[in-house]
């Protein structure tokens, strides 16, 4: 899919869905996080990168969305990285 800028970061919301990289179809984010064994108390803190249409592009530390994976590097690639800043964590 075409990425709509600007990108934003938010936490999860009820009903969030996306298509994990390599997955056959769209999944509920909740189910995906459970499958990835993300502890319940951490699920609300996982940063989600969303595009201008609020579509999940990246579940930080977990998976890129299939719809936005790199298929043609010549069209430009956005490299995203998570940095943990100070504090406990």
C-alpha distance (Angstrom), angle and dihedral (degrees) to the residues before:
residue distance angle dihedral
X1 . . .
X2 3.76 . .
X3 3.76 111.7 .
X4 3.79 111.9 -126.9
X5 3.78 113.9 -148.0
X6 2.96 142.2 -111.0
X7 3.77 101.9 64.1
X8 3.79 116.9 -149.8
X9 3.77 136.5 -173.9
X10 3.78 121.9 -132.0
X11 3.77 140.2 152.6
X12 3.76 122.2 -105.4
X13 3.76 124.6 -74.2
X14 3.79 130.2 -158.9
X15 3.78 110.8 -82.4
X16 3.80 96.3 21.7
X17 3.80 111.5 157.6
X18 3.76 135.8 178.2
X19 3.76 141.4 160.0
X20 3.82 109.7 -107.3
X21 3.79 116.9 -139.7
X22 3.80 109.2 -82.4
X23 3.80 93.9 7.8
X24 3.79 119.7 132.2
X25 3.78 94.3 -130.2
X26 3.78 150.7 -9.2
X27 3.79 117.2 -53.6
X28 3.75 135.8 -170.0
X29 3.78 109.4 -100.2
X30 3.81 88.5 -133.0
X31 3.83 91.9 58.7
X32 3.78 91.4 44.6
X33 3.81 92.5 53.4
X34 3.81 91.0 47.8
X35 3.82 90.0 51.1
X36 3.79 90.1 50.0
X37 3.82 88.2 52.8
X38 3.79 93.0 -121.0
X39 3.83 104.6 167.2
X40 3.80 115.0 -110.5
X41 3.80 93.0 -117.8
X42 3.80 91.0 54.9
X43 3.79 99.6 46.8
X44 3.79 93.4 85.8
X45 3.79 92.0 51.9
X46 3.81 97.9 53.9
X47 3.81 105.9 113.0
X48 3.80 114.8 -127.1
X49 3.77 119.8 -157.4
X50 3.79 108.9 -148.2
X51 3.78 131.2 -176.7
X52 3.79 128.1 -128.1
X53 3.80 90.3 -79.4
X54 3.81 91.1 51.9
X55 3.79 92.1 -109.5
X56 3.81 113.9 149.6
X57 3.79 109.6 -109.3
X58 3.78 99.1 170.5
X59 3.78 136.8 8.6
X60 3.80 97.3 -149.8
X61 3.77 113.2 -115.9
X62 3.80 91.8 1.9
X63 3.78 120.1 59.6
X64 3.76 145.6 -22.8
X65 3.79 115.4 -129.6
X66 3.80 113.8 -101.8
X67 3.80 89.5 -131.1
X68 3.79 92.2 62.4
X69 3.79 102.6 37.8
X70 3.78 118.6 128.7
X71 3.79 108.8 -89.9
X72 3.79 99.2 152.8
X73 3.80 114.5 24.6
X74 3.79 91.2 -171.2
X75 3.80 89.0 70.2
X76 3.78 90.4 64.3
X77 3.76 131.5 -89.1
X78 3.78 129.3 -133.1
X79 3.78 112.5 -145.5
X80 3.79 113.9 -153.8
X81 3.78 125.5 -168.5
X82 3.77 133.4 179.8
X83 3.78 119.0 -136.4
X84 3.74 120.8 -169.6
X85 3.77 108.0 -141.4
X86 3.78 119.4 -149.9
X87 3.77 125.4 -68.0
X88 3.77 127.2 74.9
X89 3.75 111.6 -35.8
